[in-house]
Amino acid sequence: MQINPTDLERSTRIQETLQSLYELNKRIPVVVEGRRDVKALKELGLVGQIITIHSGKSIYEFAESIAEKFHRIVLLTDWDEKGEQLFKSIARETEGMWEEFAGIRELLKILCQKDIKDIEGIPSLLERLSGTVITVGEPEGFKGDI
């Protein structure tokens, strides 16, 4: 299968963005919409805490519980209409906690938008663009420098 150079470059940029997310997620929780988003991020290699918004609480209750437990979060909702609404609502309720990491969501949105509108679609998009399964972070079992 012939890989388009433009697709390969886009895949590389998405991977670089995800690598940054991986590094952040080691110490800062990522907030996503649902279980399939968690599954996709774990499939991509994220190892830190990933919290789902859809946990039976209102947006206000969810934001309050997040603010009680954490000082900072990466807010990573989908970029479809529902995801944008959730982003605005949670962003308003968690002001000061997520802004420094907003670039990650915006970059993923720009790089993926013409193909997908959600976090759960990123693994398959990367595979299609690059022709191979992609993960970020250290390989499983990696223990660092010896």
CORCORFEN-V870381 format. One record per backbone hydrogen bond with DSSP energy under -0.5 kcal/mol. CO is the residue of the C=O (numbers start at 0). NH is the residue of the N-H. If there is no record, write none. Layout:
co=CO nh=NH
co=CO nh=NH
//
This chain:
co=1 nh=3
co=3 nh=7
co=4 nh=8
co=5 nh=9
co=6 nh=10
co=7 nh=11
co=8 nh=12
co=9 nh=13
co=10 nh=14
co=11 nh=15
co=12 nh=16
co=13 nh=17
co=14 nh=18
co=15 nh=19
co=16 nh=20
co=17 nh=21
co=18 nh=22
co=19 nh=23
co=20 nh=24
co=21 nh=25
co=22 nh=25
co=23 nh=26
co=23 nh=27
co=24 nh=48
co=28 nh=73
co=29 nh=31
co=29 nh=50
co=30 nh=75
co=31 nh=52
co=32 nh=53
co=33 nh=36
co=33 nh=37
co=34 nh=38
co=35 nh=39
co=36 nh=40
co=37 nh=41
co=38 nh=42
co=39 nh=43
co=40 nh=45
co=41 nh=44
co=43 nh=135
co=48 nh=29
co=50 nh=31
co=52 nh=54
co=57 nh=61
co=58 nh=62
co=59 nh=63
co=60 nh=64
co=61 nh=65
co=62 nh=66
co=63 nh=67
co=64 nh=68
co=65 nh=69
co=71 nh=28
co=72 nh=74
co=73 nh=30
co=73 nh=75
co=79 nh=83
co=80 nh=84
co=81 nh=85
co=82 nh=86
co=83 nh=87
co=84 nh=88
co=85 nh=89
co=86 nh=90
co=87 nh=91
co=88 nh=92
co=89 nh=93
co=91 nh=94
co=93 nh=96
co=96 nh=72
co=97 nh=100
co=98 nh=101
co=100 nh=103
co=100 nh=104
co=101 nh=105
co=102 nh=106
co=103 nh=107
co=104 nh=108
co=105 nh=109
co=106 nh=110
co=107 nh=111
co=108 nh=112
co=111 nh=114
co=111 nh=115
co=116 nh=78
co=116 nh=79
co=117 nh=120
co=118 nh=121
co=120 nh=124
co=121 nh=125
co=122 nh=126
co=123 nh=127
co=124 nh=128
co=125 nh=129
co=126 nh=130
co=138 nh=141
//
